[in-house]
Amino acid sequence: PSSAASDVYKRQLITNPKFDYVVASQEVISDFPLIRYCQSFFKKAEVYKKFVLTYHNTVTLINQSFGGSLGKRDFKIAMKIRNKYITKQIAVSPGIKKLAQIDNPNTVTVISECIDMKDVLVKSKSGIASKIKADLEDCPYFIVLARISPVKNLKLAINAFAKFEVKYKNFKLVIAGRVEYPGYFKELLELAGSLNLGGKVIFTGEIENPLPLLKNAKALICSSDYEGMPLSIVESMTLNTPVISSMYPGYDFMITQENSLLFLCGDEEGLLQNMINLVDEKVDIKDILLKANKTAQRFDVSTVGEIYHNYFRTRNLTEY
């Protein structure tokens, strides 16, 4: 279930727990009205014994750690209930696990998110949308796959690209993702305009299949200040597209100096230098891509699926 599930659906889920287990995101379980509603059902239905709670969003956990939208009092109540009833908890990365354990005495298991590498390869062979293709004008480009949100630090990517573009005039920057914060999107448009990047920075919005764009990009840029586990990086590694990424908290379980080009969070010059080094072939990109593809295999659905299988197999399923 998602955090957007209707109240009716939630009530059906709680009052008629006809399932073996539910793997739910932290947004659902930390929905305080739902938790409040569920309290009266704990003893007779023991619903939460059937839940496996997964943590995947760094920002959500940080907000919750400081009270979040629930408020500090409600947050503490919600977390107390969570830790009492939900004993099976999974984080998608070591960094997320560390944050989850700030207020959580229970053991949190790390099991990564995954992709279907074969499916990624197939979908990458589709054509690029004609409008985007026309905007690209057959120019080489860097791509950012991210929702339009301040935590993605897209201003850093645009500012670094503006400096890069002074020398490499034929390049473009593609930013593909839904507009989550319209005000921030307006700031990005104004920034690109002020830097005379009209036609050079392309905002595509959310597109159904960005993989062909990713496959043909010079590199994927991840400029985020925080990430849980960005699957776009794994997809990029699968498609042999170089990754230029910030070293966000907990990054090193997936990206290293051996399989990616890294820079410190917020380091505009570091991002710029990696872009230049890549284009000027000052790095052994063949070796980097080889190691990146091996890394991606660790996150294939076949590998992670087996880890999940073992997770449930080694636990007493009568608890669910």
C-alpha positions, -999 to +999 in steps of 0.1 A: +000+000+000+011+036-006+008+066+016-019+078-008-042+048-001-077+058+007-091+056+043-116+029+031-088+007+018-068+012+050-097+002+071-103-029+050-066-038+053-068-035+091-101-051+098-098-080+074-061-091+076-064-120+052-028-121+041+004-138+051+024-106+054+025-070+041+057-052+031+049-015+037+068+017+034+075+039+064+050+066+051+021+042+056+030+030+091+040+065+102+006+078+091-005+089+126-043+089+120-039+053+107-018+043+137-043+059+160-071+040+143-052+007+144-046+007+181-081-007+189-074-036+166-040-047+178-051-072+204-078-090+185-063-089+151-026-085+158-023-068+125+012-054+128+027-088+134+020-093+097+039-062+087+074-059+074+082-022+076+107-010+049+126+023+051+136+037+018+134+075+020+162+094+038+144+127+039+113+112+054+133+096+082+152+128+089+119+148+091+104+121+113+134+121+136+127+158+143+089+154+146+080+158+110+045+168+100+031+147+129+045+170+155+069+158+182+043+145+206+024+125+180+056+113+164+069+099+197+035+081+202+036+067+167+072+055+170+065+038+204+036+020+188+057+011+158+086-004+178+062-024+201+043-040+173+065-041+142+094-063+149+104-070+113+120-039+097+141-035+066+162-006+053+173-004+016+208+009+025+232+011+055+227+049+055+190+045+059+194+018+085+215+042+106+188+069+104+160+044+112+178+033+143+180+068+158+147+061+176+144+024+170+157-002+194+148-031+171+172-047+147+169-034+112+180-056+083+195-042+051+180-055+019+185-033-012+159-023-037+163-040-070+158-037-107+153-062-135+184-058-155+170-077-185+139-055-186+161-023-183+181-034-213+150-041-233+133-008-225+164+011-233+161+001-269+129+021-274+130+053-293+134+087-276+102+109-278+103+130-309+099+163-290+128+156-267+149+143-297+142+176-315+153+196-284+185+176-282+194+184-318+218+154-320+240+170-293+258+151-266+242+156-232+244+148-195+212+137-178+197+141-143+169+117-135+152+132-104+120+147-093+121+185-091+128+189-054+153+209-034+169+178-019+181+168-054+202+200-055+195+206-091+208+242-089+243+226-083+239+206-116+228+237-135+256+259-122+282+233-128+269+228-164+270+265-170+307+265-163+312+234-183+293+248-213+317+277-216+343+254-232+321+226-245+294+245-264+278+215-281+266+198-249+232+200-233+218+191-198+186+170-196+166+171-164+139+144-164+114+141-135+081+152-122+077+187-107+072+180-070+078+217-060+065+242-085+082+271-067+115+254-069+109+246-105+104+283-112+137+290-095+154+265-117+140+280-148+150+315-137+185+302-129+189+286-163+177+319-179+201+341-159+230+319-170+220+322-207+213+285-209+181+288-229+178+257-251+208+241-233+190+229-202+160+207-211+133+199-186+113+170-199+089+165-170+081+130-159+084+106-188+072+070-189+104+055-201+136+075-196+159+046-202+166+054-239+177+089-228+198+074-200+214+049-224+225+075-248+237+101-223+273+110-218+268+104-181+241+104-153+245+132-128+233+127-093+237+160-074+215+151-044+222+161-008+204+129+004+193+097-012+179+064+000+189+041-028+186+058-063+177+031-087+186+054-116+223+048-106+218+010-109+200+014-142+228+036-155+254+010-144+234-016-163+233+004-194+271+012-193+264+049-188+290+066-165+278+078-131+289+112-117+275+113-082+276+133-049+288+113-019+255+115+000+252+097+034+255+059+031+265+061-006+295+038-004+275+005-003+266+011-039+289+037-055+327+039-051+357+056-067+362+024-087+327+023-103+317+060-104+331+095-106+324+111-071+324+145-056+314+159-022+278+170-016+274+206-026+309+207-043+302+225-076+338+225-087+341+188-079+311+180-102+325+203-129+359+186-128+344+152-131+324+163-162+356+177-178+377+146-169+351+123-185+348+143-217+386+148-220+391+111-214+413+117-183+398+087-165+398+050-174+362+049-182+362+013-196+375-001-163+350+021-144+321+008-165+332-028-162+332-025-124+299-006-124+281-033-143+294-059-118+280-037-091+246-035-108+243-073-108+242-072-070+209-053-073+193-074-099+159-088-090+172-124-091+198-116-065+177-094-042+147-117-045+167-146-031+178-124-002+141-116+005+133-153+003+160-162+028+148-133+051+113-149+054+125-185+053+149-180+083+121-164+104+092-182+121+064-175+097+038-185+124+044-150+137+027-135+107 
